[in-house]
Amino acid sequence: MSTSTWGGNEVDLGAYLARIGVAGRGGGVRADLATLTALHQRHMAAFPFENLEILLGRPVLLGIKALQDKMVARRRGGYCYEQNLLFAAVLERVGFRVTGLGARIRMGGDTLRPATHMALKVAADDGVWLCDVGFGGEGLLEPLPLEDGARARQGEWTFGLAREGQDVHVLRSLHPDGWFDLYAFGPEERFPVDYTVLNHYVSTHPHSPFVSRAVVQQTGPELRRSLLGPVLSAARPDGSVTQREVPVGELAGLLAREFRIELTGAEAATLARVYSSGT
């Protein structure tokens, strides 16, 4: 009897494929690079990055059935653990070999941060690929070869992978003024239980960037949209950014219009109270 590391045996694959818009394209999905690329691209297009459960006072649940209920059935998004755990389960169900990774966020800085970000290493077509559908604003749109010096243009964005020291790789994004470090990761294999512990810290600790304000993001081939607290921004490949502050009365409508996040009336009222209180 085969074992499941990522919960692939619990995934409703048909419902997931319908959610990301690949159902009805003829035939099944296969464990090859073309499928991996298509799933990564479509997942990124369908699911926004968001931390609203925390602001709504609810726990961030990482069980596969809970993730399917939230992200597939209720058409919500999630942050890195939610996004990549669901994606890992889907990939496992399709037949890919998936390895979990732990990454230290840099975002252009040099401060040593804990390894709280989740990414994936996936084997396909005799190669190994970095996959990450849960990084948010500057995330990969599709798999990147996990090779020293790898470089790829994805939409209008360019990503690169640099080696640092003996075992550390750094994912970079090319900005108009040069390479910008996104995060660094080593070869250590991580498992769902590791992310459960990290998720508790990220969703509850007062120093976590996700407990004090809304973080809602969506990356497309030509535009990156982001809501950080009350500020909505749109970033383009040429480095230009437009911003505006969103009044609390517009918040629910903006989430639905810009990020396809439909809140219930009670959820919208709770979020409005959080914003009004200055959280």
C-alpha positions as CSV (number, residue, x, y, z in Angstrom):
1,M,0.0,0.0,0.0
2,S,1.5,3.4,-1.0
3,T,1.9,6.1,1.6
4,S,1.1,9.8,1.2
5,T,3.5,12.4,2.5
6,W,1.5,15.4,1.3
7,G,-2.1,14.2,1.5
8,G,-2.5,13.6,-2.2
9,N,-4.8,10.7,-1.4
10,E,-7.3,13.2,0.1
11,V,-7.3,15.7,-2.8
12,D,-10.4,16.1,-4.9
13,L,-8.3,16.5,-8.1
14,G,-11.3,17.2,-10.3
15,A,-12.6,20.0,-8.1
16,Y,-9.1,21.5,-7.9
17,L,-8.6,21.4,-11.7
18,A,-12.0,23.0,-12.2
19,R,-11.0,25.8,-9.7
20,I,-7.9,26.7,-11.6
21,G,-9.5,26.4,-15.0
22,V,-8.0,23.3,-16.6
23,A,-10.9,21.0,-16.4
24,G,-12.3,19.9,-19.8
25,R,-9.1,20.3,-21.7
26,G,-9.1,16.7,-22.7
27,G,-7.6,13.7,-21.1
28,G,-6.0,13.4,-17.7
29,V,-3.0,15.2,-16.2
30,R,0.4,13.5,-16.2
31,A,3.6,13.8,-14.1
32,D,5.6,15.7,-16.7
33,L,7.1,19.2,-17.0
34,A,4.4,20.5,-19.3
35,T,1.8,19.6,-16.7
36,L,3.8,20.9,-13.8
37,T,4.3,24.2,-15.6
38,A,0.6,24.5,-16.5
39,L,-0.5,23.7,-13.0
40,H,1.9,26.2,-11.5
41,Q,0.8,29.0,-13.9
42,R,-2.9,28.3,-13.4
43,H,-2.7,28.0,-9.6
44,M,-0.9,31.4,-9.5
45,A,-3.6,32.9,-11.6
46,A,-6.5,31.5,-9.6
47,F,-5.5,31.8,-6.0
48,P,-4.6,35.2,-4.4
49,F,-2.0,35.3,-1.6
50,E,-3.9,36.4,1.6
51,N,-3.8,36.3,5.4
52,L,-7.4,37.4,6.1
53,E,-8.2,34.4,8.3
54,I,-5.8,35.8,11.0
55,L,-7.5,39.2,10.9
56,L,-10.9,37.5,11.1
57,G,-9.8,35.8,14.4
58,R,-9.7,32.3,13.0
59,P,-6.9,29.7,13.0
60,V,-5.1,29.0,9.8
61,L,-5.8,25.3,9.2
62,L,-3.4,23.2,7.1
63,G,-5.2,19.9,6.8
64,I,-5.9,19.0,3.1
65,K,-9.6,18.8,3.6
66,A,-9.7,22.2,5.3
67,L,-7.5,23.7,2.6
68,Q,-9.8,22.3,-0.1
69,D,-12.9,23.7,1.7
70,K,-11.4,27.2,2.0
71,M,-9.5,27.6,-1.3
72,V,-11.4,25.4,-3.7
73,A,-15.0,25.3,-2.4
74,R,-15.1,28.8,-0.9
75,R,-12.8,30.2,-3.6
76,R,-10.4,32.0,-1.2
77,G,-6.7,32.2,-1.2
78,G,-4.0,31.7,1.5
79,Y,-0.4,32.3,2.4
80,C,2.7,30.2,1.8
81,Y,1.9,27.1,3.9
82,E,-1.7,26.9,2.6
83,Q,-0.8,27.5,-1.0
84,N,2.2,25.2,-1.2
85,L,0.7,22.4,0.9
86,L,-2.4,22.2,-1.3
87,F,-0.1,22.4,-4.4
88,A,2.1,19.6,-3.0
89,A,-0.9,17.4,-2.4
90,V,-2.1,17.9,-5.9
91,L,1.3,17.2,-7.4
92,E,1.6,14.1,-5.3
93,R,-1.8,12.9,-6.4
94,V,-0.8,13.4,-10.1
95,G,2.4,11.4,-9.5
96,F,5.2,13.9,-9.0
97,R,8.0,13.4,-6.4
98,V,7.8,16.4,-4.1
99,T,10.2,17.6,-1.5
100,G,9.5,20.4,1.0
101,L,12.0,23.3,1.5
102,G,12.4,25.9,4.2
103,A,13.5,29.4,3.1
104,R,14.8,32.6,4.8
105,I,13.1,35.7,3.5
106,R,15.5,38.5,2.4
107,M,13.5,40.9,0.2
108,G,16.6,42.8,-0.6
109,G,18.0,42.9,3.0
110,D,20.9,41.2,4.7
111,T,19.3,40.6,8.1
112,L,19.4,36.9,9.1
113,R,15.8,35.8,9.5
114,P,14.3,32.4,10.5
115,A,13.5,29.9,7.8
116,T,9.7,30.5,7.9
117,H,8.9,30.4,4.2
118,M,7.8,27.2,2.5
119,A,8.9,26.3,-1.1
120,L,8.9,23.0,-3.0
121,K,11.4,21.0,-5.0
122,V,9.8,18.9,-7.7
123,A,11.3,16.2,-10.0
124,A,10.0,16.3,-13.6
125,D,11.4,15.2,-17.0
126,D,14.7,14.1,-15.6
127,G,15.2,17.5,-13.9
128,V,14.6,19.2,-10.6
129,W,12.6,22.4,-10.3
130,L,11.9,25.0,-7.7
131,C,8.2,25.5,-7.4
132,D,6.6,28.1,-5.2
133,V,2.9,29.2,-5.5
134,G,2.9,30.9,-2.1
135,F,5.4,33.7,-2.1
136,G,3.0,36.5,-2.9
137,G,4.0,39.8,-4.5
138,E,7.2,38.7,-6.3
139,G,6.5,35.0,-6.6
140,L,7.4,32.7,-9.4
141,L,4.8,32.3,-12.1
142,E,6.1,28.9,-13.1
143,P,8.8,26.3,-12.1
144,L,12.4,27.4,-12.2
145,P,15.3,24.9,-12.9
146,L,17.0,24.2,-9.5
147,E,20.4,24.7,-11.0
148,D,23.3,27.1,-10.2
149,G,23.0,30.2,-12.3
150,A,19.5,29.3,-13.7
151,R,17.7,32.3,-15.2
152,A,14.3,32.5,-16.7
153,R,11.9,35.1,-18.0
154,Q,8.3,34.5,-16.8
155,G,5.9,36.9,-18.3
156,E,7.5,40.3,-18.1
157,W,9.5,39.3,-15.0
158,T,13.0,37.7,-14.8
159,F,14.1,35.4,-12.1
160,G,17.5,33.9,-11.3
161,L,19.0,31.3,-8.9
162,A,22.4,32.0,-7.4
163,R,24.6,29.7,-5.3
164,E,25.9,31.0,-2.0
165,G,28.4,29.0,-0.1
166,Q,28.3,25.3,-0.2
167,D,24.6,24.4,0.0
168,V,22.6,27.7,-0.1
169,H,20.6,28.9,-3.1
170,V,19.2,32.4,-3.5
171,L,16.1,33.1,-5.5
172,R,16.4,36.6,-7.1
173,S,14.2,38.9,-9.1
174,L,15.6,41.2,-11.7
175,H,14.7,44.8,-10.9
176,P,15.5,47.8,-13.2
177,D,18.5,48.6,-10.9
178,G,19.8,45.0,-10.7
179,W,19.2,41.7,-9.0
180,F,17.0,41.7,-5.8
181,D,17.3,38.8,-3.4
182,L,13.9,37.3,-2.5
183,Y,14.9,34.3,-0.3
184,A,17.6,31.8,0.5
185,F,17.2,28.1,1.1
186,G,19.3,25.1,1.8
187,P,18.9,21.4,0.9
188,E,17.3,20.2,4.1
189,E,14.1,18.3,3.5
190,R,11.0,19.6,5.3
191,F,7.7,17.8,6.1
192,P,4.1,18.9,6.8
193,V,4.7,18.6,10.5
194,D,7.5,21.2,10.2
195,Y,5.2,23.7,8.6
196,T,2.5,23.1,11.2
197,V,5.0,24.4,13.9
198,L,6.1,27.3,11.7
199,N,2.4,28.2,10.9
200,H,1.7,28.6,14.6
201,Y,4.4,31.1,14.9
202,V,3.6,33.0,11.7
203,S,-0.1,33.2,12.4
204,T,0.1,34.2,16.2
205,H,3.4,35.8,17.1
206,P,3.2,39.6,17.5
207,H,6.4,40.0,15.5
208,S,4.9,38.2,12.5
209,P,4.2,40.5,9.6
210,F,0.8,38.7,9.1
211,V,-0.9,39.4,12.4
212,S,-1.1,43.2,12.3
213,R,-2.4,44.1,8.9
214,A,-4.0,42.6,5.8
215,V,-1.5,41.2,3.2
216,V,-3.3,40.4,-0.1
217,Q,-1.3,40.0,-3.3
218,Q,-1.6,38.7,-6.8
219,T,1.2,38.3,-9.4
220,G,0.4,38.3,-13.1
221,P,2.6,38.2,-16.2
222,E,2.6,42.0,-16.5
223,L,1.3,43.4,-13.2
224,R,1.8,42.8,-9.4
225,R,-1.1,44.0,-7.3
226,S,-0.8,44.3,-3.5
227,L,-2.9,45.4,-0.6
228,L,-0.8,46.0,2.5
229,G,-2.9,47.3,5.3
230,P,-5.0,50.1,3.7
231,V,-2.6,50.8,0.8
232,L,-3.3,49.3,-2.6
233,S,-0.4,49.3,-5.0
234,A,0.3,48.1,-8.6
235,A,3.9,47.4,-9.7
236,R,5.0,47.1,-13.3
237,P,8.2,45.5,-14.8
238,D,9.7,48.9,-15.5
239,G,9.8,49.6,-11.8
240,S,6.9,52.1,-11.7
241,V,4.4,51.7,-8.8
242,T,1.1,53.4,-8.3
243,Q,-0.5,53.5,-4.9
244,R,-3.7,54.7,-3.2
245,E,-5.2,54.4,0.3
246,V,-8.4,52.3,0.4
247,P,-11.2,53.7,2.7
248,V,-12.6,51.0,5.0
249,G,-16.0,51.3,3.3
250,E,-14.5,50.2,0.0
251,L,-12.5,47.3,1.4
252,A,-14.9,44.4,0.8
253,G,-15.7,45.6,-2.7
254,L,-12.1,46.0,-3.6
255,L,-11.2,42.5,-2.4
256,A,-13.9,41.1,-4.6
257,R,-13.1,43.2,-7.6
258,E,-9.3,43.2,-7.6
259,F,-8.5,39.8,-5.9
260,R,-11.8,37.8,-6.4
261,I,-12.1,37.3,-2.6
262,E,-15.8,37.1,-1.7
263,L,-16.4,37.7,2.0
264,T,-19.7,37.1,3.8
265,G,-21.4,40.0,5.3
266,A,-20.2,39.0,8.8
267,E,-16.7,38.6,7.6
268,A,-16.7,42.0,5.9
269,A,-18.1,43.6,9.1
270,T,-15.3,42.0,11.2
271,L,-12.6,43.1,8.8
272,A,-14.0,46.6,8.8
273,R,-13.9,46.7,12.6
274,V,-10.3,45.5,12.6
275,Y,-9.4,48.3,10.1
276,S,-11.2,50.9,12.1
277,S,-9.4,49.9,15.3
278,G,-6.1,50.6,13.5
279,T,-4.9,47.0,13.5
